[in-house]
Amino acid sequence: MVRPREIKPAAQILATDGVKDIMPDTLQCSSCNGALPLGMPEGLCSSCLWTLLEGARGRRARGNKRKCPRPFGDYELLERIAIGGMGVVYKARQRQPNRIVALKMIRSHRLAGEHELQRFQAESEAVAKLDHPHIVPLYEVGEHRGRHFFSMRLIEGGSLKSHLPRLKSEQRKSARILVSVAKAVHHAHLHGILHRDLKPTNILLDSGDQPYVSDFGLAKELGEEASMTQSGAVLGTPSYMAPEQAAGEHGKDTSAADVYSLGAILYELLTGQPPFAAETPLATLRQLQTQEPRRPRSIDRNVNGDLERICMKCLEKDPRRRYASADALAVDLERFLRAEPVWARPMGHWGQLVKGARRRAPLAGFITTAVVALVTVTILSVSAAIHFANGRDLADQTLRVLFPPPTNDPPAVLFMDTSVAAGVYGYGKGIVKPGETNADVLADMLADLRIVPRRELIGSNWHGEEKVIGMHPDLVVIQGSGFFYAMNAEFQFGDRTDSGFDDPEQEAKWQLLYRTADDKLIAFLGNIGASSPHTKFLIYSRGTGGRWNEGAYRMEWVKKVEMRFPLLKGRITTMLIQGGLVAGPLSDPSAPNGAIIRKYIQEILGLPRKTA
């Protein structure tokens, strides 16, 4: 009698294969709980149906199974090494060049619909954008006899999941592994890619315990509105996904969700179990939304206290309370490895009381009343103090008391500039490398400061205010002429000398473009400043417009901005890059522009200065 292949229960598939879609408001596959495409009748999804059909045919005799090695285009498939809900991975030999690779293809190729093909294509496109030593590199994307595939480097040490028992007792090695993973994830974020399915099975280790991030099947571009998943779907693996992912809030996808997943991986490295793991996926999601994870040291007293604090900071339910970036997490882990004090702080009694109220509804009303009373008294007391403060603006300070903005620890500093060659100081003179920007130079120079540097490139059609607001930086360091350089490169009005263009018409067009770019900069400052009351701004320029070198002009410019956006009062600092239109590079000791920027950043953020 022919027996069909065993179909795993939905909970098991979710736990092991990371089935990506749980859609309570749409039809689901009766086997894997995956969302069925619109218009498909109830029953199995195409992947599970194909698995069932393959099983019914393939169990006739073991000898009838497709054996390896076997040819596949320019490859020879040597053995199957992994299989998931959508794809299958083979160890393969590529003929030209002659090398061993991992080859991934869609598992149910004959029934693969547009949904599967789009997801497979999105994964290959995401990996193709990334070049990092700890991200599995992509070699080739192709199609052979209707079957889509891509090849990549083969990592033969197995997944992190298989090494968890060994690493549980090697906490420093676990921290080093996660440092590399966090830096790789941060690299993806800098290139606009969210992973959204980070978990131990998607991190591969080589023979030297060097980690590699893999499986970008759920990757999404930051700010991307369109989605291959229907609205309301839950994406990821329940035990490792962030609360906002579990709620299906895809419009709120940020890098903070990947930071949470990194914390969940660290949690399992320390304790041997994920933060939440119930009997069913839906029960796990319910725990994720309504409960706080147990502290790792309550599970294993041998867990290092600093690693516990780092882990719990990643697992904050409020994304704003997590590390500002995956790179900030990596930096704190490196501080632990150097035996330096970590930035993560243990939660105080008040924070624990508020978190406890989430789990104990009867306390919530009492705590709310107490909070209102305490805040009222605090506002009255602080308002009185503000009234007599040393000339500070009362309205602005009252706003900060009533609505305290979220701040980052350590401070998040966003460097914004252009990659246009004319706007990169020292470009082409051997000071910076081709492709580098002012942000790259500044980030290297300021690496010793207690900040988390991030960057955003300005383009001629840049409209990324919402993206910057989502980062909630403490300080934005922006090249004042960045918008102008980007727009001038687009419209090609030419390079202007100190005396201007000889052609009056060209000079008029150039001045109009400069005023337009300046207005765009002011509008940007206003939008960010109104949405993030704690964000301050440092604006530097070499005087492209011919008057930025005048201190009085810069003062008037700031007043103009503050009149248009009163909430920005006291939050803007301007700086002239020495050298004017032929400015010295930021790293040139003869023109200490970088040192001045460092001084301003230290003053604005209240950072300690090194003394000789």
KACORVEN-V98346 format. One record per backbone hydrogen bond with DSSP energy under -1.0 kcal/mol. NH is the residue of the N-H (numbers start at 1). CO is the residue of the C=O. Records with the same first field share a line. If there is no record, write none. Layout:
NH->CO  CO
This chain:
13->9
14->10
15->11
16->12
17->13
22->234
26->23
29->34
30->43
33->29
36->27
40->37
49->45
50->46
51->47
52->48
53->49
54->50
55->51
56->52
57->53
58->54
59->55
60->57
64->61
65->62
70->77
72->75
75->72
76->93
77->70
78->91
79->91
81->89
82->89
84->87
88->105
89->82
90->103
91->79
92->101
93->76
94->99
95->74
99->94
101->92
102->152
103->90
104->150
105->88
106->148
107->86
109->107
117->113
118->114
119->115
120->116
121->117
122->118
123->119
124->120
125->121
126->122
127->123
128->124
130->127
135->132
136->213
139->151
140->151
142->149
144->147
147->144
149->142
150->104
151->140
152->102
153->137
160->200  203
163->160
164->161
167->163
168->164
170->167
174->170
175->171
176->172
177->173
178->174
179->175
180->176
181->177
182->178
183->179
184->180
185->181
186->182
187->183
188->184
189->185
190->186
191->187
192->189
193->188
194->220
202->199
203->200
204->212
205->158
206->210
209->206
212->204
213->134
214->202
219->216
220->194
222->192
224->221
233->230
234->22
240->237
241->237
246->242
247->243
248->245
249->244
250->248
252->249
253->250
257->254
259->255
260->256
261->257
262->258
263->259
264->260
265->261
266->262
267->263
268->264
269->265
270->266
271->267
272->268
284->280
285->281
286->282
287->283
288->284
289->285
290->286
291->287
298->295
299->296
300->296
303->300
308->304
309->305
310->306
311->307
312->308
313->309
314->310
315->311
316->313
321->318
322->319
329->325
330->326
331->327
332->328
333->329
334->330
335->331
336->332
337->333
338->334
339->336
340->335
352->348
353->349
354->350
355->351
356->352
357->353
360->356
363->360
364->361
367->363
368->364
369->365
370->366
371->367
372->368
373->369
374->370
375->371
376->372
377->373
378->374
379->375
380->376
381->377
382->378
383->379
384->380
385->381
386->382
387->383
389->386
391->389
397->393
398->394
399->395
400->396
401->397
402->398
403->399
413->452
414->475
415->454
416->477
417->456
423->420
424->421
427->424
429->426
436->433
441->437
442->438
443->439
444->440
445->441
446->442
447->444
449->446
451->449
452->411
454->413
456->415
458->417
462->459
468->464
469->465
470->466
472->469
474->412
475->412
476->536
477->414
478->538
479->416
480->540
482->479
485->481
486->482
487->483
488->484
489->485
490->486
491->487
492->488
500->497
507->503
508->504
509->505
510->506
511->507
512->508
513->509
514->510
515->511
516->512
517->513
518->514
519->515
520->516
521->517
522->518
523->519
524->520
525->521
526->522
527->523
528->524
529->525
530->526
531->527
532->528
535->532
536->474
537->571
538->476
539->573
540->478
541->575
546->543
550->547
554->550
555->551
556->552
557->553
558->554
559->555
560->556
561->557
562->558
563->559
564->560
565->561
568->565
569->566
571->568
573->537
575->539
577->541
580->577
582->579
583->580
584->578
588->585
591->588
593->591
594->586
596->592
597->593
598->594
599->595
600->596
601->597
602->598
603->599
604->600
605->601
607->602
